[in-house]
Amino acid sequence: MNEVWGMGVNRLVMKLNDRQDPRGPQWVEKPELTKVESSVRRVFENGKMLELSLLDADDFVIRAFHIDSAGRQCRFTLCAADGDRKNRLLEWWESRDSEFRGASRYVDDYFDDRTVCRDVEIAVALALEFSKDGGLSENSMSYFISMWDPLSVEGRRLVAESLSS
């Protein structure tokens, strides 16, 4: 049985906010997949954020998938109630084989360009998978790493070096 809807205990909540919507932040409980997809596309295009949270009966977050968009580019993070504190916050990276291309200015900070997604279809696919399954598949999870992962540590070092030269 699907963990998200099993036993009626856990529920999915979507919080979204995009720069073009005068209503400000919105919360949608148990959003339909068409609403998730259209919201991801709108936030990706216009900028701001979208968060999908799987909540338990006491409204505690079990897992959350977050899209932070600067308009036609975004970053993804995944939060989980994991026993290992180093794995509670994960960030999306391109393939582990991709080479360092430099730092990207993203809002007020600089990040390794490999952590910035410019393909709305990736954003839609990840959000729909999280919405349907209450989490991400092993394949999708392979793109999310901890800030303690050697690749992430090396990426931050390379960003710092590129900015100081």
LUMKOLDO-359141 format. One record per residue (C-alpha): x, y, z; residue in one letter; residue number from 1. Coordinates in steps of 0.2 Angstrom, whole numbers. Example, Ala and Ser with C-alpha at 12.3 -4.5 7.8 and 13.67 -1.06 7.14 Angstrom:
LUMKOLDO-359141
+-------+-------+-------+------+------+
|    px |    py |    pz | resn | resi |
+-------+-------+-------+------+------+
|    62 |   -22 |    39 |    A |    1 |
|    68 |    -5 |    36 |    S |    2 |
+-------+-------+-------+------+------+
This chain:
LUMKOLDO-359141
+-------+-------+-------+------+------+
|    px |    py |    pz | resn | resi |
+-------+-------+-------+------+------+
|     0 |     0 |     0 |    M |    1 |
|     6 |    18 |    -4 |    N |    2 |
|    14 |    25 |    12 |    E |    3 |
|     7 |    42 |     9 |    V |    4 |
|   -11 |    37 |     9 |    W |    5 |
|   -10 |    21 |    19 |    G |    6 |
|   -21 |    20 |    35 |    M |    7 |
|   -26 |    38 |    33 |    G |    8 |
|   -12 |    44 |    44 |    V |    9 |
|     1 |    53 |    34 |    N |   10 |
|    -4 |    67 |    22 |    R |   11 |
|     5 |    77 |     9 |    L |   12 |
|     5 |    96 |    10 |    V |   13 |
|    11 |   108 |    -4 |    M |   14 |
|    17 |   125 |     0 |    K |   15 |
|    20 |   137 |   -14 |    L |   16 |
|    25 |   155 |   -17 |    N |   17 |
|    29 |   162 |   -34 |    D |   18 |
|    34 |   180 |   -38 |    R |   19 |
|    19 |   183 |   -50 |    Q |   20 |
|     5 |   178 |   -38 |    D |   21 |
|    -1 |   192 |   -28 |    P |   22 |
|   -10 |   181 |   -16 |    R |   23 |
|     7 |   176 |    -8 |    G |   24 |
|    11 |   159 |     0 |    P |   25 |
|    -2 |   146 |    -2 |    Q |   26 |
|    -4 |   129 |     6 |    W |   27 |
|   -13 |   114 |    -2 |    V |   28 |
|   -17 |    98 |     7 |    E |   29 |
|   -17 |    82 |    -3 |    K |   30 |
|   -14 |    91 |   -20 |    P |   31 |
|   -19 |    83 |   -36 |    E |   32 |
|    -5 |    78 |   -47 |    L |   33 |
|   -10 |    91 |   -60 |    T |   34 |
|   -10 |   105 |   -47 |    K |   35 |
|     8 |    99 |   -42 |    V |   36 |
|    14 |    99 |   -60 |    E |   37 |
|     7 |   116 |   -64 |    S |   38 |
|    13 |   124 |   -48 |    S |   39 |
|    31 |   117 |   -51 |    V |   40 |
|    31 |   124 |   -69 |    R |   41 |
|    25 |   141 |   -63 |    R |   42 |
|    37 |   142 |   -48 |    V |   43 |
|    51 |   137 |   -60 |    F |   44 |
|    47 |   150 |   -73 |    E |   45 |
|    43 |   164 |   -61 |    N |   46 |
|    55 |   161 |   -46 |    G |   47 |
|    52 |   158 |   -28 |    K |   48 |
|    48 |   141 |   -19 |    M |   49 |
|    38 |   126 |   -18 |    L |   50 |
|    39 |   113 |    -4 |    E |   51 |
|    30 |    96 |    -3 |    L |   52 |
|    30 |    89 |    14 |    S |   53 |
|    24 |    72 |    20 |    L |   54 |
|    17 |    75 |    38 |    L |   55 |
|    12 |    62 |    51 |    D |   56 |
|    -4 |    62 |    61 |    A |   57 |
|     4 |    75 |    73 |    D |   58 |
|     9 |    87 |    59 |    D |   59 |
|    28 |    83 |    61 |    F |   60 |
|    37 |    82 |    44 |    V |   61 |
|    43 |    65 |    40 |    I |   62 |
|    51 |    70 |    23 |    R |   63 |
|    51 |    86 |    13 |    A |   64 |
|    56 |    90 |    -5 |    F |   65 |
|    60 |   108 |    -8 |    H |   66 |
|    62 |   118 |   -24 |    I |   67 |
|    70 |   135 |   -23 |    D |   68 |
|    69 |   144 |   -40 |    S |   69 |
|    77 |   160 |   -46 |    A |   70 |
|    67 |   160 |   -62 |    G |   71 |
|    71 |   146 |   -75 |    R |   72 |
|    84 |   139 |   -64 |    Q |   73 |
|    82 |   130 |   -47 |    C |   74 |
|    90 |   120 |   -33 |    R |   75 |
|    82 |   105 |   -25 |    F |   76 |
|    84 |   100 |    -6 |    T |   77 |
|    77 |    85 |     2 |    L |   78 |
|    74 |    84 |    21 |    C |   79 |
|    71 |    67 |    30 |    A |   80 |
|    69 |    62 |    48 |    A |   81 |
|    85 |    51 |    46 |    D |   82 |
|    94 |    43 |    61 |    G |   83 |
|   111 |    49 |    54 |    D |   84 |
|   111 |    68 |    56 |    R |   85 |
|   123 |    70 |    41 |    K |   86 |
|   109 |    63 |    30 |    N |   87 |
|    94 |    74 |    36 |    R |   88 |
|    97 |    87 |    23 |    L |   89 |
|   102 |    82 |     5 |    L |   90 |
|   105 |    93 |   -10 |    E |   91 |
|   103 |    88 |   -28 |    W |   92 |
|   118 |    87 |   -39 |    W |   93 |
|   120 |    82 |   -58 |    E |   94 |
|   129 |    66 |   -62 |    S |   95 |
|   144 |    62 |   -50 |    R |   96 |
|   154 |    61 |   -67 |    D |   97 |
|   151 |    79 |   -72 |    S |   98 |
|   166 |    91 |   -71 |    E |   99 |
|   166 |   107 |   -61 |    F |  100 |
|   161 |   122 |   -73 |    R |  101 |
|   163 |   136 |   -60 |    G |  102 |
|   152 |   145 |   -48 |    A |  103 |
|   134 |   151 |   -51 |    S |  104 |
|   127 |   166 |   -43 |    R |  105 |
|   111 |   160 |   -36 |    Y |  106 |
|   101 |   173 |   -27 |    V |  107 |
|   113 |   180 |   -14 |    D |  108 |
|   126 |   166 |   -14 |    D |  109 |
|   137 |   156 |   -25 |    Y |  110 |
|   135 |   137 |   -28 |    F |  111 |
|   144 |   124 |   -38 |    D |  112 |
|   135 |   125 |   -55 |    D |  113 |
|   132 |   106 |   -54 |    R |  114 |
|   119 |   110 |   -40 |    T |  115 |
|   108 |   121 |   -51 |    V |  116 |
|    95 |   113 |   -62 |    C |  117 |
|    90 |   122 |   -78 |    R |  118 |
|    78 |   109 |   -84 |    D |  119 |
|    59 |   111 |   -79 |    V |  120 |
|    56 |    93 |   -84 |    E |  121 |
|    68 |    87 |   -70 |    I |  122 |
|    59 |    97 |   -57 |    A |  123 |
|    42 |    91 |   -63 |    V |  124 |
|    48 |    73 |   -63 |    A |  125 |
|    55 |    74 |   -45 |    L |  126 |
|    40 |    83 |   -38 |    A |  127 |
|    27 |    71 |   -46 |    L |  128 |
|    37 |    56 |   -39 |    E |  129 |
|    38 |    63 |   -22 |    F |  130 |
|    19 |    67 |   -22 |    S |  131 |
|    14 |    50 |   -28 |    K |  132 |
|    26 |    39 |   -18 |    D |  133 |
|    29 |    50 |    -2 |    G |  134 |
|    48 |    49 |    -6 |    G |  135 |
|    60 |    47 |   -20 |    L |  136 |
|    66 |    31 |   -29 |    S |  137 |
|    83 |    24 |   -27 |    E |  138 |
|    88 |    31 |   -44 |    N |  139 |
|    82 |    48 |   -40 |    S |  140 |
|    90 |    48 |   -23 |    M |  141 |
|   107 |    44 |   -31 |    S |  142 |
|   107 |    63 |   -37 |    Y |  143 |
|   105 |    69 |   -19 |    F |  144 |
|   120 |    70 |    -8 |    I |  145 |
|   124 |    76 |    10 |    S |  146 |
|   135 |    92 |    12 |    M |  147 |
|   147 |    80 |    21 |    W |  148 |
|   149 |    70 |     5 |    D |  149 |
|   167 |    72 |    -2 |    P |  150 |
|   159 |    78 |   -19 |    L |  151 |
|   150 |    92 |   -10 |    S |  152 |
|   165 |    97 |     1 |    V |  153 |
|   176 |    97 |   -15 |    E |  154 |
|   163 |   107 |   -24 |    G |  155 |
|   162 |   121 |   -10 |    R |  156 |
|   182 |   121 |   -10 |    R |  157 |
|   182 |   124 |   -29 |    L |  158 |
|   168 |   138 |   -28 |    V |  159 |
|   179 |   147 |   -15 |    A |  160 |
|   194 |   145 |   -25 |    E |  161 |
|   186 |   152 |   -41 |    S |  162 |
|   179 |   167 |   -32 |    L |  163 |
|   196 |   171 |   -24 |    S |  164 |
|   205 |   171 |   -40 |    S |  165 |
+-------+-------+-------+------+------+
